[in-house]
Amino acid sequence: MIGLPPGVRIHLAARPVDMRKGFDGLSVLVQEELRRDPFSGHIFLFRGKRGDRLKALYWDGSGLCLFAKRLEQGRFPWPPPADGVVVLSAAQLSMLLDGIDWRRVKGPVKAPEVAG
């Protein structure tokens, strides 16, 4: 996994996309459907209908980067299309890329209010 710069947000597009789309097509989807700026330095994740392919679009300051992954078995865990855009943490992204269902993992435990 590539380390993420501080402040980078990870946006997951819940609706499946045509995985033939490249830099330009995915950038337009980010602008028009997700209502986000593809050149913001945030990561935008897309999944195809079959669920075994994923693309990530990222502006690194000098150009757009497009990363792709295909699972040999299983599907990437994804929210229902009605959810629109979901923001993930870096830990959730790591689980997603490994094919682990990040939706079932509980977040950080709330700190106690008093000691003892």
N, C-alpha and C positions, 0 to 999 in steps of 0.2 A: 504494500500500500504506500502510495506517495503521501508524504506529510503535507498537511494543509496549512496555509498561512493563517495567522490569527485574524479573526473577524469574518472569515469566509462562511457564508451560509450555504446550505445544501437544500435545493428545492427539487422535490420529486413531483413530476407531472403524473397525476393519477390516471388520466385517459391514455390508452395505448396509441402509439404513433406508427406511421409507416417507417420501418427501419431502413428503407432506401434513402431517406433524407440525410443530407450531409450538413456541413457548416451553415450554409445559407438557409436551408429549409428549417432546421431546428432553431436558428436564430429568430426567424419570423414567428415560429410557434411561441417562443419565449416572449416576444413582444406582443403579439396579437391575442394569444389565448391565455398565457399566464400573467400578462400585464406586468412584466418585469423587464429589466434592462439586461440584455445578454452580455453587455460589456461592463458589467458591474464588478466583475471579479468573483462572483458567486458561481457555484456549480449547479447545473441543471441536469436532472436525470430523466431519461425516457426509456420506456419498455415497449416492445412490440406485442402484438395480439397473442402470439403463442406463449409469451412469457419467458422464453429461454434466452432472450437477447436484451442487452441493455446498452444504452449510449449515454455518455456524459459530456456536456458542453461546458467549456471553461475559458474565460478570457484571462490570460496571464500577464497582461500589460503590454505585450508586443504583438499578440495575435491570438486567434481562437484555437483552442485545443479540442480535439474530439477523441474521446476514449471509447472503446467498445469492448464488451465481454459477452461470450456465449457460454452458457452452462451446458456441459455434456449430459448431465442428468438433472431432472427436476426443473423448477421454475423459480424465478426471482419472486420473493414475497412482495406483494403490492397492495396498496389500499384500493377500495372500490372507486370506480370512475367518478362517482358523485362527490368524492372528497376534494376534487379540484387540484390544489397544490398542497403538498405536505412538506414541512420543514424538518429535516433530519439533523441529528447530531453527528459528529465525526465517528463516534462509536457505532451508531446505527448504520452509517454508510459502510463501515468496515464489515459489519454483520451481513448487510445486504449483499455486498460484493462476494461474500463467501457462501451465499445461498441460505443463510440462517434467517429465520423469521424474526426480524427486529421488532415486530409489533407485539410479540409475546413476552419480551424481556422487560422487567420492571425497571423504572428509572431509579435515580439516587434515592436513598432512604432519607426521610426528613430528620434533621438533627433534633435531639431532645431540647426542650425549653429549659429544663433545670437539671443540674447534676445531682446524682445520688439517689 
